[in-house]
Amino acid sequence: MAGTDELSESPVERERRPVAELDRTGRVELGVDLLAHLEHESLSLSEAVDRIESVTTNPALTREILDTAELRGVIEREDGRLRTRRGGTYVRFEQQVVERTGDYECRRCGASLLTGHFVKFEAGELGPFGPSCVRKVLGRE
């Protein structure tokens, strides 16, 4: 039966799935995970959308990610700004960011990469990114 495999996947199996293989629900979960792990307490809506674009460029899906994150208490929106509501959930580079050698294209800027940086979230894996783009997506720059 279609979809049964997705429902029976363990979090570890889902974690290994690249964003390109995720369905709409998976992308929403990944986007919410990304917002939950932002390093800034506050950022503009445009800065948040810039980060979400590493998950999707679909405006309707971007809105769904923001709405879901707000409903779950991950963010608050006010006057064109987002405030994160979960302190201490930032990405631990040494544990959650893995480097892989290969022929990649950065999800953020489109540059060719020989080493891709992938961020492992509970909902899936986001990447590849170059070294500076992974920091920008996570709010470290």
C-alpha positions as CSV (number, residue, x, y, z in Angstrom):
1,M,0.0,0.0,0.0
2,A,1.4,3.4,-0.9
3,G,2.6,5.6,1.9
4,T,2.8,2.7,4.4
5,D,6.6,2.7,4.3
6,E,6.7,6.4,5.2
7,L,4.5,5.9,8.2
8,S,6.6,2.9,9.4
9,E,9.9,4.8,9.1
10,S,11.9,5.3,12.3
11,P,13.2,8.8,13.0
12,V,16.7,7.6,12.1
13,E,15.5,6.5,8.6
14,R,13.6,9.8,8.1
15,E,16.8,11.7,9.2
16,R,18.7,10.3,6.3
17,R,16.2,11.3,3.7
18,P,17.2,14.4,1.7
19,V,14.8,17.2,1.4
20,A,14.2,16.4,-2.3
21,E,12.7,13.1,-1.3
22,L,10.3,14.5,1.3
23,D,6.6,15.0,0.7
24,R,4.7,18.2,1.7
25,T,4.3,17.0,5.3
26,G,7.9,16.1,5.6
27,R,9.0,19.5,4.2
28,V,6.7,21.3,6.7
29,E,8.3,19.3,9.6
30,L,11.8,20.0,8.3
31,G,11.0,23.8,8.0
32,V,9.6,23.9,11.5
33,D,12.7,22.0,12.8
34,L,14.9,24.6,11.1
35,L,13.0,27.5,12.7
36,A,13.1,25.8,16.1
37,H,16.9,25.7,15.8
38,L,17.6,29.3,14.8
39,E,20.3,30.9,16.8
40,H,18.8,34.4,16.9
41,E,16.0,35.2,19.3
42,S,14.5,37.6,16.8
43,L,14.7,38.0,13.0
44,S,12.8,39.7,10.2
45,L,10.2,37.8,8.2
46,S,12.4,38.1,5.1
47,E,15.4,36.6,7.0
48,A,13.2,33.7,8.1
49,V,11.9,33.2,4.5
50,D,15.5,33.2,3.3
51,R,16.2,30.3,5.6
52,I,13.0,28.4,4.8
53,E,13.9,28.7,1.1
54,S,16.5,26.0,1.8
55,V,13.5,23.7,2.3
56,T,11.1,25.1,-0.2
57,T,10.6,28.0,-2.6
58,N,6.8,27.4,-2.8
59,P,5.1,30.5,-1.2
60,A,2.1,28.4,0.0
61,L,4.4,25.8,1.7
62,T,6.5,28.6,3.2
63,R,3.3,30.1,4.8
64,E,2.3,26.6,6.0
65,I,5.7,26.2,7.7
66,L,5.4,29.6,9.4
67,D,1.8,28.9,10.5
68,T,2.6,25.5,11.8
69,A,5.6,26.8,13.7
70,E,3.5,29.5,15.3
71,L,0.7,27.0,16.2
72,R,3.3,24.8,17.9
73,G,4.8,27.6,19.9
74,V,8.1,27.5,18.1
75,I,7.8,31.2,16.9
76,E,5.8,34.3,17.5
77,R,5.1,36.7,14.7
78,E,4.6,40.4,15.3
79,D,5.0,43.5,13.0
80,G,7.0,41.6,10.3
81,R,9.4,40.0,12.9
82,L,9.7,36.5,14.3
83,R,10.7,35.7,17.7
84,T,11.9,32.2,18.6
85,R,10.3,30.7,21.7
86,R,12.6,27.7,22.2
87,G,15.9,28.6,23.8
88,G,18.9,26.3,23.7
89,T,17.8,24.2,20.7
90,Y,20.5,25.5,18.4
91,V,22.3,23.1,16.0
92,R,25.4,21.5,17.5
93,F,27.8,21.6,14.6
94,E,30.0,18.7,15.8
95,Q,26.9,16.4,16.1
96,Q,24.3,17.6,13.6
97,V,26.3,18.9,10.7
98,V,28.0,16.3,8.6
99,E,30.4,16.8,5.7
100,R,30.4,14.5,2.7
101,T,32.7,14.6,-0.3
102,G,31.1,14.4,-3.7
103,D,29.8,16.5,-6.5
104,Y,27.1,18.8,-5.0
105,E,25.3,22.1,-5.6
106,C,24.6,24.4,-2.6
107,R,20.9,24.5,-1.8
108,R,21.2,28.2,-0.9
109,C,23.5,29.8,-3.5
110,G,23.8,27.2,-6.2
111,A,27.6,27.0,-6.1
112,S,29.4,23.8,-7.0
113,L,30.8,22.0,-4.0
114,L,33.2,19.1,-3.6
115,T,32.3,18.9,0.1
116,G,28.7,19.3,1.1
117,H,27.6,20.2,4.6
118,F,24.3,18.5,5.6
119,V,22.3,19.4,8.7
120,K,20.6,16.5,10.5
121,F,17.2,17.3,12.0
122,E,14.7,14.9,13.5
123,A,12.4,15.5,10.5
124,G,15.1,14.9,7.9
125,E,18.4,16.1,6.4
126,L,18.9,19.6,5.0
127,G,21.7,20.3,2.5
128,P,24.0,20.3,0.8
129,F,25.5,23.7,1.7
130,G,28.9,25.2,1.4
131,P,30.6,26.2,4.6
132,S,29.4,29.8,4.7
133,C,25.9,29.0,3.5
134,V,25.3,26.4,6.2
135,R,26.2,29.0,8.8
136,K,23.9,31.6,7.2
137,V,21.0,29.2,7.0
138,L,21.4,28.3,10.7
139,G,21.9,32.0,11.7
140,R,25.5,31.8,12.7
141,E,26.5,34.6,10.4
